[in-house]
């Protein structure tokens, strides 16, 4: 008891966050977003979003590095939902690295997609036997989980890709199901890759291919379609901004369109999700904006409006502290 009281006295912020995290692992939490960051009681990063009927589900990584520590500590992913972007529900932790027996750590960026009543969660982790990062797939009957390993092995491993010489080029998966039912997986760091997925969503359908037409590609590809345009946004340079390219075909060629989002405050990384929800478009990203100890390794998810020009190009995102709640 004496040691506990000393710990609380000397590190109250860390203890409070730890207690909130332990509660969040086992039960639902309801909260109201008042601006950006929209989630202030837990550090969240690398957002991905999915609309299911009238509900937006938000999937994030969880930064757990204690205040003052430099370096990522990420062991699990989190899930939130909302019907109005203001009132949110946080679910018990739906997935962590231990679900993948072949992985040894790092719950990095991810994305969830729905097909035939099942939800597939593509995640980046560190492989336990093959050196380097890898992409796994988890599955659930519900968007909020819980999820389990869908195939018992990695979908993508570092020895499957050779265009980049680094060991962390197989990260940041983004997935789309095209209008004809064909699914595609995009991912990468310093080199962007893509491949077709079979209808089971857990098997590659053909060879891994390279994506060209992405100037200064760093990481964080996000693929989406609106009308007849395909959009491939991604993080560029370091510290990171978001650029995008567009194409009339998911196979390219990709036309560079320039900067979409500037440097995210107090964070070296920038990772985006682009979604339409109830007739409006939104740009979801992270910054280091929580004042207690926010930064590049304790990030926070934000949401701002996204607008398209008449020619289908996207306007630059204006990052705000008010989020979507401007008068």
Secondary structure as a PSIPRED ss2 file (coil, helix, strand):
# PSIPRED VFORMAT (PSIPRED V4.0)

   1 X C   1.000  0.000  0.000
   2 X H   0.000  1.000  0.000
   3 X H   0.000  1.000  0.000
   4 X H   0.000  1.000  0.000
   5 X H   0.000  1.000  0.000
   6 X H   0.000  1.000  0.000
   7 X H   0.000  1.000  0.000
   8 X H   0.000  1.000  0.000
   9 X H   0.000  1.000  0.000
  10 X H   0.000  1.000  0.000
  11 X C   1.000  0.000  0.000
  12 X H   0.000  1.000  0.000
  13 X H   0.000  1.000  0.000
  14 X H   0.000  1.000  0.000
  15 X H   0.000  1.000  0.000
  16 X H   0.000  1.000  0.000
  17 X H   0.000  1.000  0.000
  18 X H   0.000  1.000  0.000
  19 X H   0.000  1.000  0.000
  20 X H   0.000  1.000  0.000
  21 X H   0.000  1.000  0.000
  22 X H   0.000  1.000  0.000
  23 X H   0.000  1.000  0.000
  24 X H   0.000  1.000  0.000
  25 X H   0.000  1.000  0.000
  26 X H   0.000  1.000  0.000
  27 X C   1.000  0.000  0.000
  28 X C   1.000  0.000  0.000
  29 X E   0.000  0.000  1.000
  30 X E   0.000  0.000  1.000
  31 X E   0.000  0.000  1.000
  32 X E   0.000  0.000  1.000
  33 X C   1.000  0.000  0.000
  34 X C   1.000  0.000  0.000
  35 X C   1.000  0.000  0.000
  36 X C   1.000  0.000  0.000
  37 X C   1.000  0.000  0.000
  38 X C   1.000  0.000  0.000
  39 X C   1.000  0.000  0.000
  40 X C   1.000  0.000  0.000
  41 X C   1.000  0.000  0.000
  42 X C   1.000  0.000  0.000
  43 X C   1.000  0.000  0.000
  44 X C   1.000  0.000  0.000
  45 X E   0.000  0.000  1.000
  46 X E   0.000  0.000  1.000
  47 X E   0.000  0.000  1.000
  48 X E   0.000  0.000  1.000
  49 X E   0.000  0.000  1.000
  50 X E   0.000  0.000  1.000
  51 X E   0.000  0.000  1.000
  52 X E   0.000  0.000  1.000
  53 X C   1.000  0.000  0.000
  54 X C   1.000  0.000  0.000
  55 X E   0.000  0.000  1.000
  56 X E   0.000  0.000  1.000
  57 X E   0.000  0.000  1.000
  58 X E   0.000  0.000  1.000
  59 X E   0.000  0.000  1.000
  60 X E   0.000  0.000  1.000
  61 X E   0.000  0.000  1.000
  62 X C   1.000  0.000  0.000
  63 X C   1.000  0.000  0.000
  64 X C   1.000  0.000  0.000
  65 X C   1.000  0.000  0.000
  66 X C   1.000  0.000  0.000
  67 X C   1.000  0.000  0.000
  68 X C   1.000  0.000  0.000
  69 X C   1.000  0.000  0.000
  70 X C   1.000  0.000  0.000
  71 X C   1.000  0.000  0.000
  72 X C   1.000  0.000  0.000
  73 X C   1.000  0.000  0.000
  74 X C   1.000  0.000  0.000
  75 X C   1.000  0.000  0.000
  76 X E   0.000  0.000  1.000
  77 X E   0.000  0.000  1.000
  78 X E   0.000  0.000  1.000
  79 X E   0.000  0.000  1.000
  80 X E   0.000  0.000  1.000
  81 X E   0.000  0.000  1.000
  82 X E   0.000  0.000  1.000
  83 X C   1.000  0.000  0.000
  84 X C   1.000  0.000  0.000
  85 X C   1.000  0.000  0.000
  86 X C   1.000  0.000  0.000
  87 X E   0.000  0.000  1.000
  88 X E   0.000  0.000  1.000
  89 X E   0.000  0.000  1.000
  90 X E   0.000  0.000  1.000
  91 X C   1.000  0.000  0.000
  92 X C   1.000  0.000  0.000
  93 X C   1.000  0.000  0.000
  94 X C   1.000  0.000  0.000
  95 X E   0.000  0.000  1.000
  96 X E   0.000  0.000  1.000
  97 X H   0.000  1.000  0.000
  98 X H   0.000  1.000  0.000
  99 X H   0.000  1.000  0.000
 100 X C   1.000  0.000  0.000
 101 X C   1.000  0.000  0.000
 102 X C   1.000  0.000  0.000
 103 X E   0.000  0.000  1.000
 104 X E   0.000  0.000  1.000
 105 X E   0.000  0.000  1.000
 106 X C   1.000  0.000  0.000
 107 X C   1.000  0.000  0.000
 108 X C   1.000  0.000  0.000
 109 X C   1.000  0.000  0.000
 110 X E   0.000  0.000  1.000
 111 X E   0.000  0.000  1.000
 112 X E   0.000  0.000  1.000
 113 X E   0.000  0.000  1.000
 114 X E   0.000  0.000  1.000
 115 X E   0.000  0.000  1.000
 116 X C   1.000  0.000  0.000
 117 X C   1.000  0.000  0.000
 118 X E   0.000  0.000  1.000
 119 X E   0.000  0.000  1.000
 120 X E   0.000  0.000  1.000
 121 X E   0.000  0.000  1.000
 122 X E   0.000  0.000  1.000
 123 X E   0.000  0.000  1.000
 124 X E   0.000  0.000  1.000
 125 X E   0.000  0.000  1.000
 126 X E   0.000  0.000  1.000
 127 X E   0.000  0.000  1.000
 128 X C   1.000  0.000  0.000
 129 X C   1.000  0.000  0.000
 130 X C   1.000  0.000  0.000
 131 X C   1.000  0.000  0.000
 132 X C   1.000  0.000  0.000
 133 X E   0.000  0.000  1.000
 134 X E   0.000  0.000  1.000
 135 X E   0.000  0.000  1.000
 136 X E   0.000  0.000  1.000
 137 X E   0.000  0.000  1.000
 138 X E   0.000  0.000  1.000
 139 X E   0.000  0.000  1.000
 140 X E   0.000  0.000  1.000
 141 X C   1.000  0.000  0.000
 142 X C   1.000  0.000  0.000
 143 X C   1.000  0.000  0.000
 144 X C   1.000  0.000  0.000
 145 X C   1.000  0.000  0.000
 146 X C   1.000  0.000  0.000
 147 X C   1.000  0.000  0.000
 148 X E   0.000  0.000  1.000
 149 X E   0.000  0.000  1.000
 150 X C   1.000  0.000  0.000
 151 X C   1.000  0.000  0.000
 152 X C   1.000  0.000  0.000
 153 X C   1.000  0.000  0.000
 154 X C   1.000  0.000  0.000
 155 X C   1.000  0.000  0.000
 156 X E   0.000  0.000  1.000
 157 X C   1.000  0.000  0.000
 158 X H   0.000  1.000  0.000
 159 X H   0.000  1.000  0.000
 160 X H   0.000  1.000  0.000
 161 X C   1.000  0.000  0.000
 162 X C   1.000  0.000  0.000
 163 X C   1.000  0.000  0.000
 164 X C   1.000  0.000  0.000
 165 X C   1.000  0.000  0.000
 166 X C   1.000  0.000  0.000
 167 X C   1.000  0.000  0.000
 168 X C   1.000  0.000  0.000
 169 X C   1.000  0.000  0.000
 170 X C   1.000  0.000  0.000
 171 X C   1.000  0.000  0.000
 172 X C   1.000  0.000  0.000
 173 X C   1.000  0.000  0.000
 174 X E   0.000  0.000  1.000
 175 X E   0.000  0.000  1.000
 176 X E   0.000  0.000  1.000
 177 X E   0.000  0.000  1.000
 178 X C   1.000  0.000  0.000
 179 X C   1.000  0.000  0.000
 180 X C   1.000  0.000  0.000
 181 X C   1.000  0.000  0.000
 182 X C   1.000  0.000  0.000
 183 X E   0.000  0.000  1.000
 184 X E   0.000  0.000  1.000
 185 X E   0.000  0.000  1.000
 186 X E   0.000  0.000  1.000
 187 X E   0.000  0.000  1.000
 188 X E   0.000  0.000  1.000
 189 X C   1.000  0.000  0.000
 190 X C   1.000  0.000  0.000
 191 X C   1.000  0.000  0.000
 192 X E   0.000  0.000  1.000
 193 X E   0.000  0.000  1.000
 194 X E   0.000  0.000  1.000
 195 X E   0.000  0.000  1.000
 196 X E   0.000  0.000  1.000
 197 X E   0.000  0.000  1.000
 198 X C   1.000  0.000  0.000
 199 X C   1.000  0.000  0.000
 200 X C   1.000  0.000  0.000
 201 X C   1.000  0.000  0.000
 202 X C   1.000  0.000  0.000
 203 X C   1.000  0.000  0.000
 204 X E   0.000  0.000  1.000
 205 X C   1.000  0.000  0.000
 206 X C   1.000  0.000  0.000
 207 X C   1.000  0.000  0.000
 208 X C   1.000  0.000  0.000
 209 X E   0.000  0.000  1.000
 210 X E   0.000  0.000  1.000
 211 X C   1.000  0.000  0.000
 212 X C   1.000  0.000  0.000
 213 X C   1.000  0.000  0.000
 214 X C   1.000  0.000  0.000
 215 X C   1.000  0.000  0.000
 216 X C   1.000  0.000  0.000
 217 X E   0.000  0.000  1.000
 218 X E   0.000  0.000  1.000
 219 X E   0.000  0.000  1.000
 220 X E   0.000  0.000  1.000
 221 X E   0.000  0.000  1.000
 222 X E   0.000  0.000  1.000
 223 X E   0.000  0.000  1.000
 224 X E   0.000  0.000  1.000
 225 X E   0.000  0.000  1.000
 226 X E   0.000  0.000  1.000
 227 X C   1.000  0.000  0.000
 228 X C   1.000  0.000  0.000
 229 X E   0.000  0.000  1.000
 230 X E   0.000  0.000  1.000
 231 X E   0.000  0.000  1.000
 232 X E   0.000  0.000  1.000
 233 X E   0.000  0.000  1.000
 234 X E   0.000  0.000  1.000
 235 X E   0.000  0.000  1.000
 236 X E   0.000  0.000  1.000
 237 X C   1.000  0.000  0.000
 238 X C   1.000  0.000  0.000
 239 X C   1.000  0.000  0.000
 240 X C   1.000  0.000  0.000
 241 X E   0.000  0.000  1.000
 242 X E   0.000  0.000  1.000
 243 X E   0.000  0.000  1.000
 244 X E   0.000  0.000  1.000
 245 X E   0.000  0.000  1.000
 246 X E   0.000  0.000  1.000
 247 X E   0.000  0.000  1.000
 248 X C   1.000  0.000  0.000
 249 X C   1.000  0.000  0.000
 250 X C   1.000  0.000  0.000
 251 X C   1.000  0.000  0.000
 252 X C   1.000  0.000  0.000
 253 X C   1.000  0.000  0.000
 254 X C   1.000  0.000  0.000
 255 X E   0.000  0.000  1.000
 256 X E   0.000  0.000  1.000
 257 X E   0.000  0.000  1.000
 258 X E   0.000  0.000  1.000
 259 X E   0.000  0.000  1.000
 260 X E   0.000  0.000  1.000
 261 X E   0.000  0.000  1.000
 262 X C   1.000  0.000  0.000
 263 X C   1.000  0.000  0.000
 264 X C   1.000  0.000  0.000
 265 X C   1.000  0.000  0.000
 266 X C   1.000  0.000  0.000
 267 X C   1.000  0.000  0.000
 268 X C   1.000  0.000  0.000
 269 X C   1.000  0.000  0.000
 270 X C   1.000  0.000  0.000
 271 X C   1.000  0.000  0.000
 272 X C   1.000  0.000  0.000
 273 X E   0.000  0.000  1.000
 274 X E   0.000  0.000  1.000
 275 X E   0.000  0.000  1.000
 276 X E   0.000  0.000  1.000
 277 X E   0.000  0.000  1.000
 278 X C   1.000  0.000  0.000
 279 X C   1.000  0.000  0.000
 280 X E   0.000  0.000  1.000
 281 X E   0.000  0.000  1.000
 282 X E   0.000  0.000  1.000
 283 X E   0.000  0.000  1.000
 284 X E   0.000  0.000  1.000
 285 X E   0.000  0.000  1.000
 286 X E   0.000  0.000  1.000
 287 X E   0.000  0.000  1.000
 288 X C   1.000  0.000  0.000
 289 X C   1.000  0.000  0.000
 290 X C   1.000  0.000  0.000
 291 X C   1.000  0.000  0.000
 292 X C   1.000  0.000  0.000
 293 X C   1.000  0.000  0.000
 294 X C   1.000  0.000  0.000
 295 X E   0.000  0.000  1.000
 296 X C   1.000  0.000  0.000
 297 X C   1.000  0.000  0.000
 298 X E   0.000  0.000  1.000
 299 X C   1.000  0.000  0.000
 300 X E   0.000  0.000  1.000
 301 X E   0.000  0.000  1.000
 302 X E   0.000  0.000  1.000
 303 X E   0.000  0.000  1.000
 304 X E   0.000  0.000  1.000
 305 X E   0.000  0.000  1.000
 306 X E   0.000  0.000  1.000
 307 X C   1.000  0.000  0.000
 308 X E   0.000  0.000  1.000
 309 X C   1.000  0.000  0.000
 310 X C   1.000  0.000  0.000
 311 X C   1.000  0.000  0.000
 312 X C   1.000  0.000  0.000
 313 X C   1.000  0.000  0.000
 314 X E   0.000  0.000  1.000
 315 X C   1.000  0.000  0.000
 316 X C   1.000  0.000  0.000
 317 X C   1.000  0.000  0.000
 318 X C   1.000  0.000  0.000
 319 X C   1.000  0.000  0.000
 320 X C   1.000  0.000  0.000
 321 X C   1.000  0.000  0.000
 322 X C   1.000  0.000  0.000
 323 X C   1.000  0.000  0.000
 324 X C   1.000  0.000  0.000
 325 X C   1.000  0.000  0.000
 326 X C   1.000  0.000  0.000
 327 X C   1.000  0.000  0.000
